[in-house]
């Protein structure tokens, strides 16, 4: 059966029963139908005295068109932990409509390791992304309205930094002309759109501790500059209060369930190649108060998602991960070893061995943060015993441990061994987590640290304008912020076609953006776009309703 057919056949429990498993009284669940609900802030406040569980991060090698199954492994591991008698839950991100209708077709796991309701999760869900888009758009409208009615704040129209957003891949909106059509429409200027998941509002919602913190962070966002280069904040536009109202319900974590009826928080969804790539802090910290083991994920490969999880989210939220699971597939190793996608079904042990260099680089990088790692070999049906053994032997040569996991085909029965290994490594190797760089390091030094330590770049290319901008932000008191690298997810370099584990390359910086409310500096590298485009044949072409009114085409 396809993923959607498996999800449709799921025997879901009423969401109140799922909440009861976590000790959440029904009066603290705001139901969205029978199978999903939001958790009240008052309940979240009531459990803050509970002891924290163990936090497990699932990350992966660099993604390939063959697929790695990071979310699938996250769900499978959560089910596996429950199957071996542990009290566990998962925390993952919500899906963006852009990639769902573009390339991915869905983001709720796969096979027998899925979160349900799958169709809802991949479409409108509980409306969080729409709320974020609306809050962002309100601020956009208020900025231009302020300028129209006299511009009391003396905003320089050439220096409006706030771009608009929409939750769809649409390259035609990357750069646009605004306020055309005459005096009544305002003052013409140039602008542009990002995808909603790249919005600073999204980043803030995922890092805010509560509604009060949310409004403060929203107010701290820099939206424009005056002619003297002094910043104009969202609070100066008086938009922060109304934005918080629009985001009030969106701040509450969403409770759903896996195919095996285990609890899952699905909340927030920043991309890891252009944002910080982690689910919300409020969902993660609440889960840690409710379960003994919490399995979460960070987007794309460990060079992006895990790096940002460990350098940004954990730093900001005071989290200490107990273990990291690095997902690898035989197919990804082959592609990193030079095999074309069309030739992946044929056994090629030598290509697997060559491609393992990419996995090795990620293992080395995670070790730099002091967190013990387990490698999960996400098994595909056509993987051969010799190919699998090549990966296991390579991992052993790196002083790490690997487990073959068959959760896609067998659910928790296929991930039980992985679950036992993760518990064992948590018990036997205490985490010594520390960020890769200190707050006090200069912004450029932080960028170079990530570039050289994680990407293995030889140098960083930044022109005087970028260096001067970083220095200005430091002078304004933003020098202690972490950096959020926006870079292609397909390679350690800025060239998406450069696979394996390259060294000696350069990291060109195209642009830097200050996300003062979120609390980091975005570093845009190479040709990465903050508004993706659709592929030649978007997934949307195959998504439709069948004669029974059911959705087809979502993976």
C-alpha positions in Angstrom: 0.0 0.0 0.0 1.0 3.6 -0.5 1.7 5.9 2.5 -1.6 7.6 2.2 -3.5 4.3 1.9 -1.7 3.0 5.1 -2.6 6.3 6.9 -6.2 6.1 5.7 -6.5 2.6 7.1 -5.1 3.6 10.6 -7.2 2.8 13.6 -6.9 6.1 15.4 -7.9 6.7 18.9 -9.9 9.7 20.0 -7.5 12.5 20.7 -8.8 12.8 24.3 -7.5 9.2 24.9 -4.1 10.1 23.4 -4.0 13.1 25.7 -4.9 11.0 28.7 -1.8 8.8 28.0 0.3 11.9 28.7 -1.8 13.0 31.7 -3.5 15.9 29.9 -7.1 16.3 31.1 -9.7 16.7 28.4 -10.6 20.2 29.5 -7.0 21.3 28.6 -7.3 20.0 25.0 -8.9 22.2 22.3 -10.1 19.7 19.8 -9.9 20.2 16.0 -12.2 17.3 15.1 -11.7 13.9 16.7 -8.1 13.3 16.0 -6.1 16.4 16.7 -6.1 19.1 19.4 -4.2 22.0 20.9 -2.8 21.9 24.4 -3.8 24.8 26.7 -1.2 27.2 28.0 -2.6 26.8 31.5 -1.8 23.0 31.4 1.7 23.8 30.0 2.3 26.1 32.9 1.1 23.5 35.4 3.7 20.9 34.5 6.8 23.1 34.6 7.8 21.6 37.9 8.1 18.1 36.5 11.5 16.5 35.9 12.7 16.6 32.3 12.9 13.5 30.2 15.8 12.6 27.8 15.9 14.6 24.6 16.9 12.6 21.4 17.7 14.4 18.2 17.2 12.7 14.8 19.3 14.1 12.0 20.7 12.7 8.8 23.3 12.6 6.0 22.9 15.2 3.3 19.6 14.6 1.5 19.5 13.1 -1.9 16.7 12.5 -4.4 16.7 8.9 -3.2 15.2 10.0 0.2 16.6 9.4 3.7 13.5 9.1 5.8 14.5 11.3 8.7 10.9 12.0 9.8 10.0 8.3 9.2 12.9 7.3 11.5 11.8 9.9 14.2 8.3 8.4 14.2 9.6 4.8 14.1 12.0 5.4 17.0 9.3 7.0 19.1 7.1 3.9 18.5 10.0 1.6 19.1 10.8 3.2 22.5 7.1 2.7 23.5 7.2 -0.9 22.3 10.2 -1.7 24.6 8.3 -0.3 27.5 9.5 3.3 27.6 7.3 6.4 28.1 8.1 8.2 24.9 6.7 10.8 22.5 7.8 12.6 19.4 8.1 16.3 18.4 8.2 17.1 14.7 7.5 20.1 12.5 4.4 21.0 10.5 4.5 20.6 6.8 4.7 23.6 4.4 2.4 23.7 1.5 5.2 24.9 -0.7 7.3 21.7 -0.8 4.3 19.4 -0.4 2.9 20.7 -3.8 6.5 21.1 -5.1 8.7 18.2 -4.6 8.0 16.3 -1.4 4.3 15.5 -1.6 4.1 15.1 2.2 6.0 15.3 5.5 4.4 13.0 8.0 6.7 10.0 7.8 6.1 7.0 5.7 5.1 3.4 5.5 4.2 2.0 9.0 6.0 4.9 10.7 3.7 7.8 10.2 1.9 10.5 12.1 -1.9 10.8 11.5 -4.1 12.4 10.3 -1.7 12.4 7.4 -3.8 14.5 5.0 -4.6 17.2 7.5 -1.0 17.4 8.6 0.2 18.0 5.1 -2.5 20.5 4.2 -4.2 23.1 6.5 -3.8 21.2 9.8 -4.9 23.5 12.6 -4.2 26.7 10.7 -0.9 27.6 12.3 0.9 28.5 9.1 -2.1 30.6 7.9 -1.9 32.5 11.2 1.8 33.1 10.8 1.3 34.3 7.2 -1.6 36.6 8.3 0.5 38.1 11.2 3.4 38.6 8.9 1.1 40.2 6.3 -0.5 42.5 8.8 2.9 43.9 9.7 3.7 44.4 6.0 0.4 46.3 5.5 1.0 48.4 8.5 4.5 49.4 7.4 3.3 50.6 4.0 0.2 52.2 5.6 2.5 54.2 8.0 4.5 55.4 5.1 1.3 56.4 3.2 0.0 58.5 6.1 3.0 60.8 6.5 5.9 58.5 7.5 6.2 59.9 11.0 9.1 57.5 11.7 11.0 58.8 8.7 11.4 55.3 7.2 13.8 55.4 4.2 11.8 53.7 1.4 15.0 52.3 0.0 15.7 50.5 3.3 12.5 48.7 4.1 13.9 45.3 5.2 10.6 43.6 5.8 9.6 41.3 2.9 6.2 39.7 2.4 5.5 35.9 2.6 3.2 33.3 1.2 3.3 29.5 2.0 3.8 28.4 -1.6 6.8 28.0 -3.9 6.5 30.9 -6.3 9.7 32.2 -7.9 7.8 35.0 -9.7 7.4 36.7 -6.4 11.0 36.8 -5.3 11.4 40.4 -6.4 8.3 42.7 -7.1 7.3 46.3 -7.5 4.8 47.6 -4.8 2.3 50.4 -4.7 2.0 51.0 -8.4 -1.1 52.6 -9.9 -1.2 56.1 -8.6 -1.1 58.3 -5.6 -4.0 56.5 -3.8 -2.0 53.3 -3.7 1.0 54.7 -1.8 4.6 55.3 -2.7 6.1 52.9 -5.2 9.1 50.9 -4.0 10.8 47.5 -4.6 10.0 44.5 -2.4 9.7 40.8 -2.5 8.3 37.6 -1.0 9.8 34.8 1.0 8.1 31.5 1.8 6.2 31.5 5.1 8.6 29.0 6.7 11.4 31.5 6.1 9.5 34.3 7.9 11.1 35.7 11.1 7.6 35.4 12.6 7.8 31.6 12.1 11.3 31.5 13.7 10.0 33.6 16.7 6.9 31.4 17.2 9.3 28.4 17.3 11.7 30.0 19.8 9.2 31.9 22.1 8.6 30.5 25.6 5.1 31.9 26.0 2.8 34.7 24.7 4.6 37.4 26.6 7.9 36.4 25.2 6.3 36.1 21.8 5.1 39.7 21.8 8.4 41.0 23.0 10.2 39.2 20.2 7.8 40.4 17.6 8.3 43.9 18.8 12.1 43.5 18.6 12.0 42.7 14.9 13.7 45.3 12.7 11.5 46.2 9.7 13.3 49.1 8.2 16.0 51.8 8.6 15.9 55.6 8.5 18.3 57.7 6.4 20.7 57.9 9.3 20.7 54.0 9.3 18.9 53.8 12.7 16.5 50.8 12.9 12.8 50.9 12.9 11.2 48.1 15.0 7.8 46.4 14.7 6.9 47.9 18.0 7.4 51.4 16.5 4.8 50.5 13.9 2.6 49.3 16.9 2.0 46.0 15.2 3.3 43.6 17.9 0.0 43.5 19.9 -2.3 42.7 17.0 0.2 40.1 15.6 0.3 38.4 19.0 -3.5 38.2 18.9 -3.4 36.5 15.5 -0.8 34.0 16.8 -2.5 33.3 20.2 -3.9 29.9 19.2 -0.9 29.1 16.9 1.4 29.2 19.9 -0.3 26.2 21.4 1.3 22.8 20.5 -0.7 20.4 18.3 -1.3 16.9 19.7 -1.8 14.0 17.3 -0.8 10.4 17.2 1.3 7.8 15.4 -0.1 4.8 13.5 0.5 2.9 16.8 -1.5 5.5 18.8 1.6 7.0 20.5 1.4 10.8 21.3 3.1 13.3 19.0 3.4 17.1 19.1 3.5 18.6 15.6 4.2 22.3 15.9 6.1 25.0 13.9 8.0 24.4 10.7 11.0 26.6 9.8 13.2 25.2 7.0 16.7 24.2 7.9 18.3 25.5 4.7 17.0 29.0 5.2 15.9 29.1 8.8 16.7 27.2 12.0 14.9 24.0 11.0 13.4 22.8 14.4 10.0 22.4 15.8 8.9 24.8 18.5 10.6 25.3 21.9 7.3 25.2 23.7 6.4 21.8 22.2 9.8 20.3 23.0 10.0 21.7 26.5 6.4 20.6 27.3 7.1 17.1 25.9 10.1 16.8 28.1 7.8 17.4 31.2 5.4 14.7 30.0 7.6 11.8 28.8 10.7 10.1 29.8 12.1 10.1 26.2 11.4 12.8 23.6 12.4 12.2 20.0 12.6 15.3 17.8 14.1 16.1 14.4 16.0 18.9 12.7 15.7 19.5 9.0 17.9 18.2 6.2 21.5 17.0 6.9 23.3 17.4 10.2 25.4 20.2 8.7 22.3 22.3 8.6 19.5 21.1 10.9 21.6 19.5 13.7 24.1 22.4 13.7 21.3 24.9 14.2 19.5 22.7 16.7 22.7 22.5 18.7 24.0 26.0 18.2 20.7 27.9 18.2 17.7 26.1 19.7 19.5 24.3 22.5 21.5 27.5 23.3 18.4 29.7 23.4 16.1 27.2 25.2 18.6 25.7 27.7 18.2 22.2 26.3 20.8 19.4 26.7 20.3 16.6 24.2 21.1 13.1 25.5 21.8 11.5 22.2 21.8 12.1 18.4 20.6 9.6 15.8 22.1 10.1 12.4 19.9 8.5 9.6 21.7 7.0 6.6 20.5 4.9 3.7 22.3 2.6 1.4 20.8 4.6 -1.5 22.2 7.9 -0.2 25.6 6.3 0.2 25.5 5.1 -3.4 24.6 8.6 -4.7 27.4 10.2 -2.6 29.6 7.5 -4.1 28.7 8.7 -7.7 25.8 6.4 -8.6 23.0 8.0 -10.7 19.5 7.8 -9.3 18.4 5.5 -12.1 21.1 3.0 -11.2 20.4 2.7 -7.4 18.7 -0.6 -7.5 21.8 -2.5 -8.7 24.2 -3.7 -6.0 27.4 -1.5 -5.8 29.4 -2.1 -2.6 32.3 0.0 -3.8 30.1 3.0 -4.3 28.6 2.5 -0.8 32.1 2.5 0.6 33.0 5.7 -1.3 29.8 7.5 -0.3 30.3 6.7 3.4 32.7 9.6 3.6 29.6 11.8 3.8 28.3 9.9 6.7 31.7 10.0 8.4 31.8 13.8 8.1 28.5 14.1 9.9 29.6 11.7 12.7 32.7 13.8 13.2 30.7 17.0 13.4 28.2 15.7 15.9 31.1 14.5 18.1 32.4 18.1 18.2 29.3 19.0 20.2 29.9 16.3 22.9 26.7 14.4 22.3 26.9 10.6 21.8 25.6 9.4 18.4 23.9 6.3 17.0 23.7 5.7 13.2 20.3 4.4 12.0 20.6 2.6 8.7 17.1 3.1 7.3 16.5 -0.1 5.4 15.1 -0.1 1.9 13.7 -3.3 0.4 16.4 -3.5 -2.4 19.4 -3.0 0.0 21.7 -6.0 -0.2 23.4 -7.7 2.8 26.8 -6.8 1.4 25.9 -3.1 1.0 24.5 -2.9 4.5 27.5 -4.7 6.0 29.8 -2.1 4.2 28.0 0.7 6.1 28.1 -1.2 9.5 31.9 -1.8 9.0 32.5 1.8 8.1 30.7 3.1 11.1 32.6 0.7 13.4 35.8 2.0 11.9 34.8 5.5 13.0 34.4 4.4 16.6 30.6 4.7 16.4 27.7 2.3 16.5 25.0 1.6 13.8 21.7 -0.3 13.9 19.7 -1.4 10.9 16.1 -0.3 11.3 13.1 -1.5 9.4 10.4 0.8 10.8 9.1 1.8 7.4 8.0 -1.8 6.7 7.4 -3.2 10.2 6.7 -0.2 12.5 7.9 -0.5 16.1 8.8 -4.2 15.5 11.4 -3.0 13.0 12.7 -0.2 15.2 12.9 -2.0 18.6 16.7 -2.7 18.2 17.4 0.9 17.4 15.3 2.0 20.4 17.3 -0.4 22.7 20.6 0.9 21.3 19.6 4.6 21.9 18.6 3.8 25.5 21.8 2.0 26.0 24.0 4.8 24.7 22.1 7.4 26.8 22.6 5.2 29.9 26.3 4.4 29.2 27.6 7.7 27.7 26.4 10.8 29.4 26.1 13.8 27.1 28.7 16.5 27.4 26.8 18.9 25.1 28.3 22.3 24.4 27.7 24.7 21.5 30.4 25.0 18.9 31.2 28.6 19.6 30.7 31.0 22.6 28.3 34.0 22.6 31.2 36.4 23.0 32.8 35.4 19.6 32.5 38.0 16.8 29.8 37.4 14.2 32.4 36.8 11.5 34.3 34.4 13.6 31.1 32.5 14.3 30.5 32.3 10.6 34.0 31.1 10.0 33.8 28.5 12.8 30.7 26.9 11.2 32.2 27.1 7.7 35.5 25.5 8.7 34.5 23.1 11.5 31.3 21.9 9.9 31.5 22.4 6.2 35.4 22.1 6.1 35.6 25.2 4.0 39.1 26.6 3.5 37.9 30.2 3.6 34.9 32.5 3.7 34.3 35.1 1.0 32.6 38.2 2.2 32.9 41.7 0.7 33.4 44.9 2.6 29.7 45.7 2.7 28.9 42.5 4.5 31.8 42.9 6.9 30.8 46.5 7.7 27.2 45.4 8.2 28.2 42.7 10.7 30.4 45.3 12.6 27.5 47.7 12.7 25.2 45.1 14.3 27.9 44.3 16.8 28.1 48.0 17.7 24.4 48.0 18.2 24.5 45.2 20.7 23.7 42.2 18.5 27.2 40.6 18.5 26.3 37.9 21.0 23.7 36.3 18.7 24.3 33.0 17.0 24.5 32.7 13.2 21.9 30.9 11.1 23.4 29.7 7.9 21.2 29.7 4.8 22.8 27.3 2.3 22.0 24.4 0.0 21.1 21.3 1.8 22.5 18.9 -0.7 26.2 19.5 -0.1 28.7 20.6 2.5 29.6 23.3 -0.1 27.4 25.9 -1.7 27.3 23.8 -4.9 24.3 21.4 -4.7 26.0 18.9 -7.1 29.2 18.5 -5.0 28.5 15.3 -3.0 30.6 13.3 -0.6 32.8 15.0 1.9 34.7 17.8 0.0 37.4 19.9 1.6 39.3 23.0 0.6 36.3 24.9 -0.9 35.2 28.5 -0.3 32.0 29.7 1.3 30.7 32.8 -0.5 28.3 35.0 1.5 25.8 36.8 -0.6 23.8 38.6 2.1 23.3 38.9 5.8 20.0 39.6 7.6 19.5 40.5 11.2 16.6 38.6 12.8 16.6 40.6 16.0 13.4 39.2 17.3 14.2 35.6 16.7 17.7 36.2 18.1 20.1 35.2 15.3 21.9 36.6 12.2 20.9 34.9 8.9 23.9 34.3 6.6 22.8 33.7 3.0 25.4 31.7 1.1 25.8 30.9 -2.5 22.7 30.7 -4.7 20.2 29.6 -2.0 16.8 31.2 -2.3 14.5 32.2 0.6 11.6 31.8 -1.9 11.8 28.4 -3.6 10.5 27.7 -7.1 8.5 24.7 -8.3 10.3 21.9 -10.2 9.6 21.2 -13.9 6.9 18.6 -12.8 5.6 19.7 -9.4 4.0 17.1 -7.1 0.8 19.2 -7.4 0.2 17.7 -10.8 -0.5 14.3 -9.2 -2.5 15.5 -6.2 -6.3 15.2 -6.7 -9.6 13.8 -5.3 -10.7 10.4 -6.3 -14.4 9.4 -7.0 -14.9 8.8 -3.3 -13.8 12.3 -2.4 -10.5 11.1 -0.9 -7.2 12.8 -1.5 -4.7 11.0 -3.8 -1.1 11.9 -4.6 0.1 12.9 -1.1 3.0 10.5 -0.4 
